């Protein structure tokens, strides 16, 4: 087990434990290439599926196959809803994932909600909550059915937590519901623009329709899980479609209440990494409490001659991201109190 899986990783006395794959913002659609909303970045709608298939082929043939893959949200593009091809496109993407030799944990992003209702997603193959870990005699660590979040243990003394970044959102829910009205009120209190996807003139530009946030109920649950991990000396990786740390992300792509999420995380010592997508550009920063924030580059804006995915090799004292194509390599050392 101590043998390192990656010949390019730094060779020292640390012990390799396990590896996992990461990929974000595939946004497949059977369309010609286009551009983002600002029309300054090209999007490769058809080729994104080929990028996914290539990533799966590489993961399957790695010397040591990752224990799982984290899909960070937006598997198909919102254009599918306009073209009435949402189910067909999702089926093509899920067929590709079927060829992967290890489990996939799916996070939900804004494009999932452009295509499907929350109820539909709950009953779809994008709901991987069945892979969760249930902690005996700790009912407070069981998530509510009101949001899509769960935690699992990929390796002893490591816990991964998937968060629902659209728990507070006007996307994917019935417009006549109290929940929709509550979220619309929050959004309009911070965004007076007629176009709610526009951050123009906003003091807090994250309050746009394509973002969302975490309910207090979900944050309380996260706090309870992190308490358990602190007590049991676990290292924790948190996964979300939307990033929460401004230094690692464009400010318009942050979760609505990112400060509250950071406050919960910073009150615990166990969190080592926060993985997100959503920005497409990618980003990285280590925050003052030693948490590494990684925003993965999006597949959708990756040219056909490149790639955008990675494998994270987990060691006893650090995590090493081995990126492909647009995703750079990163060495993320654990804070001293966790060693």
JOSUL-V68569 format. One record per residue. RES is the residue in one small letter. NEAR is the number of other ideal C-beta (glycine too) atoms within 10 Angstrom. D_CENTER is the distance of its C-alpha to the mean C-alpha in Angstrom with 2 decimals. Layout:
# JOSUL-V68569
res=RES near=NEAR d_center=D_CENTER
res=RES near=NEAR d_center=D_CENTER
This chain:
# JOSUL-V68569
res=x near=7 d_center=28.18
res=x near=10 d_center=28.89
res=x near=8 d_center=29.07
res=x near=17 d_center=26.34
res=x near=17 d_center=24.41
res=x near=16 d_center=24.06
res=x near=7 d_center=27.42
res=x near=9 d_center=26.06
res=x near=17 d_center=24.39
res=x near=11 d_center=26.65
res=x near=8 d_center=29.34
res=x near=10 d_center=30.26
res=x near=7 d_center=30.98
res=x near=17 d_center=27.40
res=x near=13 d_center=26.55
res=x near=18 d_center=23.79
res=x near=19 d_center=22.21
res=x near=18 d_center=19.49
res=x near=26 d_center=16.83
res=x near=25 d_center=13.51
res=x near=23 d_center=11.93
res=x near=23 d_center=8.74
res=x near=28 d_center=8.54
res=x near=32 d_center=7.05
res=x near=27 d_center=9.11
res=x near=28 d_center=12.00
res=x near=27 d_center=13.72
res=x near=28 d_center=16.80
res=x near=25 d_center=20.08
res=x near=16 d_center=23.66
res=x near=17 d_center=24.69
res=x near=8 d_center=26.31
res=x near=12 d_center=24.43
res=x near=14 d_center=23.92
res=x near=11 d_center=22.60
res=x near=13 d_center=20.08
res=x near=9 d_center=21.40
res=x near=6 d_center=23.24
res=x near=8 d_center=24.57
res=x near=7 d_center=24.07
res=x near=13 d_center=21.42
res=x near=13 d_center=22.01
res=x near=22 d_center=19.75
res=x near=22 d_center=20.49
res=x near=21 d_center=19.89
res=x near=13 d_center=21.91
res=x near=18 d_center=21.19
res=x near=27 d_center=17.40
res=x near=23 d_center=18.36
res=x near=14 d_center=20.59
res=x near=24 d_center=17.94
res=x near=24 d_center=15.87
res=x near=15 d_center=19.22
res=x near=16 d_center=20.07
res=x near=25 d_center=16.93
res=x near=22 d_center=17.72
res=x near=11 d_center=21.33
res=x near=14 d_center=20.61
res=x near=21 d_center=18.52
res=x near=13 d_center=21.36
res=x near=9 d_center=24.04
res=x near=15 d_center=22.74
res=x near=9 d_center=25.39
res=x near=15 d_center=23.27
res=x near=16 d_center=20.73
res=x near=23 d_center=17.26
res=x near=15 d_center=17.13
res=x near=19 d_center=13.93
res=x near=22 d_center=11.09
res=x near=24 d_center=7.34
res=x near=27 d_center=6.53
res=x near=28 d_center=3.22
res=x near=27 d_center=5.77
res=x near=29 d_center=9.29
res=x near=31 d_center=11.25
res=x near=31 d_center=14.50
res=x near=27 d_center=15.91
res=x near=17 d_center=17.60
res=x near=21 d_center=20.89
res=x near=24 d_center=21.09
res=x near=17 d_center=21.98
res=x near=13 d_center=24.83
res=x near=13 d_center=26.03
res=x near=8 d_center=25.84
res=x near=19 d_center=24.00
res=x near=22 d_center=20.77
res=x near=14 d_center=21.72
res=x near=12 d_center=23.23
res=x near=24 d_center=20.28
res=x near=22 d_center=17.86
res=x near=13 d_center=20.53
res=x near=16 d_center=20.73
res=x near=21 d_center=17.06
res=x near=16 d_center=17.24
res=x near=11 d_center=20.55
res=x near=19 d_center=19.05
res=x near=19 d_center=16.56
res=x near=10 d_center=19.72
res=x near=12 d_center=21.16
res=x near=19 d_center=18.65
res=x near=12 d_center=20.56
res=x near=15 d_center=17.85
res=x near=16 d_center=15.53
res=x near=19 d_center=12.17
res=x near=20 d_center=9.59
res=x near=24 d_center=8.15
res=x near=28 d_center=5.59
res=x near=32 d_center=7.75
res=x near=27 d_center=8.03
res=x near=24 d_center=11.49
res=x near=28 d_center=12.88
res=x near=28 d_center=12.69
res=x near=23 d_center=14.82
res=x near=19 d_center=17.06
res=x near=25 d_center=18.02
res=x near=22 d_center=18.17
res=x near=14 d_center=19.04
res=x near=21 d_center=17.14
res=x near=11 d_center=20.04
res=x near=17 d_center=19.69
res=x near=20 d_center=16.04
res=x near=14 d_center=17.11
res=x near=10 d_center=19.78
res=x near=15 d_center=17.98
res=x near=14 d_center=16.68
res=x near=23 d_center=13.09
res=x near=15 d_center=13.81
res=x near=18 d_center=13.42
res=x near=15 d_center=14.57
res=x near=7 d_center=17.72
res=x near=15 d_center=16.16
res=x near=17 d_center=16.02
res=x near=13 d_center=18.45
res=x near=11 d_center=21.24
res=x near=17 d_center=23.02
res=x near=6 d_center=26.74
res=x near=5 d_center=28.66
res=x near=12 d_center=25.68
res=x near=9 d_center=25.12
res=x near=12 d_center=23.37
res=x near=23 d_center=20.27
res=x near=15 d_center=20.08
res=x near=22 d_center=17.66
res=x near=14 d_center=19.37
res=x near=8 d_center=19.38
res=x near=13 d_center=18.90
res=x near=19 d_center=15.11
res=x near=25 d_center=12.51
res=x near=24 d_center=11.44
res=x near=24 d_center=12.78
res=x near=27 d_center=13.27
res=x near=18 d_center=14.80
res=x near=13 d_center=16.86
res=x near=20 d_center=16.43
res=x near=14 d_center=19.47
res=x near=8 d_center=22.04
res=x near=12 d_center=21.27
res=x near=19 d_center=17.49
res=x near=24 d_center=15.18
res=x near=23 d_center=11.44
res=x near=22 d_center=10.22
res=x near=27 d_center=7.58
res=x near=29 d_center=8.07
res=x near=25 d_center=9.23
res=x near=34 d_center=8.93
res=x near=31 d_center=11.75
res=x near=24 d_center=14.01
res=x near=22 d_center=16.19
res=x near=25 d_center=16.50
res=x near=21 d_center=19.29
res=x near=20 d_center=17.30
res=x near=20 d_center=17.96
res=x near=16 d_center=20.67
res=x near=11 d_center=24.47
res=x near=8 d_center=25.95
res=x near=7 d_center=28.82
res=x near=10 d_center=26.85
res=x near=8 d_center=27.13
res=x near=16 d_center=23.36
res=x near=16 d_center=23.22
res=x near=12 d_center=26.19
res=x near=13 d_center=24.78
res=x near=23 d_center=21.56
res=x near=15 d_center=23.74
res=x near=10 d_center=26.03
res=x near=17 d_center=23.37
res=x near=20 d_center=22.22
res=x near=13 d_center=25.86
res=x near=9 d_center=26.93
res=x near=14 d_center=24.75
res=x near=22 d_center=25.02
res=x near=9 d_center=28.58
res=x near=15 d_center=27.99
res=x near=6 d_center=29.16
res=x near=10 d_center=26.12
res=x near=16 d_center=23.20
res=x near=13 d_center=20.76
res=x near=15 d_center=22.97
res=x near=21 d_center=22.47
res=x near=9 d_center=26.08
res=x near=9 d_center=28.03
res=x near=16 d_center=25.40
res=x near=7 d_center=25.54
res=x near=15 d_center=21.94
res=x near=18 d_center=20.39
res=x near=25 d_center=16.98
res=x near=22 d_center=19.01
res=x near=23 d_center=18.63
res=x near=18 d_center=18.09
res=x near=21 d_center=14.95
res=x near=26 d_center=13.15
res=x near=28 d_center=13.26
res=x near=26 d_center=13.40
res=x near=28 d_center=13.80
res=x near=19 d_center=17.21
res=x near=11 d_center=19.59
res=x near=13 d_center=19.68
res=x near=23 d_center=16.02
res=x near=19 d_center=16.50
res=x near=13 d_center=19.70
res=x near=24 d_center=18.12
res=x near=24 d_center=15.55
res=x near=15 d_center=18.71
res=x near=17 d_center=20.59
res=x near=26 d_center=18.20
res=x near=24 d_center=18.16
res=x near=16 d_center=21.95
res=x near=18 d_center=22.27
res=x near=22 d_center=20.35
res=x near=15 d_center=22.58
res=x near=9 d_center=25.68
res=x near=11 d_center=24.87
res=x near=10 d_center=23.88
res=x near=20 d_center=20.45
res=x near=22 d_center=17.81
res=x near=25 d_center=14.37
res=x near=24 d_center=10.83
res=x near=25 d_center=8.37
res=x near=23 d_center=4.67
res=x near=27 d_center=3.64
res=x near=29 d_center=3.61
res=x near=32 d_center=6.68
res=x near=29 d_center=8.04
res=x near=28 d_center=11.07
res=x near=24 d_center=13.43
res=x near=18 d_center=15.89
res=x near=12 d_center=17.08
res=x near=21 d_center=13.87
res=x near=25 d_center=13.29
res=x near=17 d_center=15.64
res=x near=12 d_center=16.90
res=x near=17 d_center=16.62
res=x near=24 d_center=12.80
res=x near=27 d_center=12.44
res=x near=28 d_center=12.03
res=x near=24 d_center=15.59
res=x near=20 d_center=16.37
res=x near=23 d_center=14.35
res=x near=12 d_center=17.65
res=x near=15 d_center=17.95
res=x near=26 d_center=14.59
res=x near=19 d_center=15.75
res=x near=12 d_center=19.12
res=x near=18 d_center=18.02
res=x near=22 d_center=16.16
res=x near=14 d_center=19.16
res=x near=13 d_center=21.57
res=x near=18 d_center=20.60
res=x near=17 d_center=21.09
res=x near=23 d_center=18.84
res=x near=28 d_center=15.38
res=x near=22 d_center=15.13
res=x near=22 d_center=11.67
res=x near=25 d_center=8.59
res=x near=26 d_center=5.65
res=x near=30 d_center=3.92
res=x near=31 d_center=5.31
res=x near=29 d_center=7.97
res=x near=21 d_center=10.87
res=x near=24 d_center=11.91
res=x near=14 d_center=14.21
res=x near=20 d_center=12.08
res=x near=19 d_center=13.13
res=x near=17 d_center=13.90
res=x near=15 d_center=15.93
res=x near=18 d_center=17.20
res=x near=18 d_center=18.02
res=x near=7 d_center=21.50
res=x near=13 d_center=20.62
res=x near=17 d_center=19.38
res=x near=24 d_center=15.60
res=x near=25 d_center=13.92
res=x near=23 d_center=11.23
res=x near=30 d_center=9.67
res=x near=27 d_center=8.31
res=x near=28 d_center=8.49
res=x near=27 d_center=11.32
res=x near=27 d_center=11.13
res=x near=32 d_center=13.24
res=x near=26 d_center=15.00
res=x near=21 d_center=16.82
res=x near=25 d_center=17.78
res=x near=14 d_center=21.52
res=x near=12 d_center=23.04
res=x near=7 d_center=24.51
res=x near=15 d_center=21.30
res=x near=20 d_center=17.93
res=x near=28 d_center=14.25
res=x near=27 d_center=12.59
res=x near=27 d_center=13.23
res=x near=24 d_center=14.41
res=x near=22 d_center=14.16
res=x near=21 d_center=17.59
res=x near=22 d_center=17.97
res=x near=22 d_center=21.42
res=x near=14 d_center=23.44
res=x near=13 d_center=23.20
res=x near=19 d_center=20.12
res=x near=22 d_center=17.10
res=x near=24 d_center=17.76
res=x near=21 d_center=15.26
res=x near=18 d_center=17.34
res=x near=20 d_center=16.05
res=x near=20 d_center=17.57
res=x near=18 d_center=18.94
res=x near=20 d_center=17.17
res=x near=24 d_center=14.83
res=x near=14 d_center=17.15
res=x near=13 d_center=18.05
res=x near=18 d_center=17.41
res=x near=12 d_center=19.22
res=x near=20 d_center=17.73
res=x near=17 d_center=20.59
res=x near=17 d_center=20.42
res=x near=16 d_center=22.36
res=x near=8 d_center=25.98
res=x near=8 d_center=26.12
res=x near=16 d_center=23.76
res=x near=10 d_center=26.04
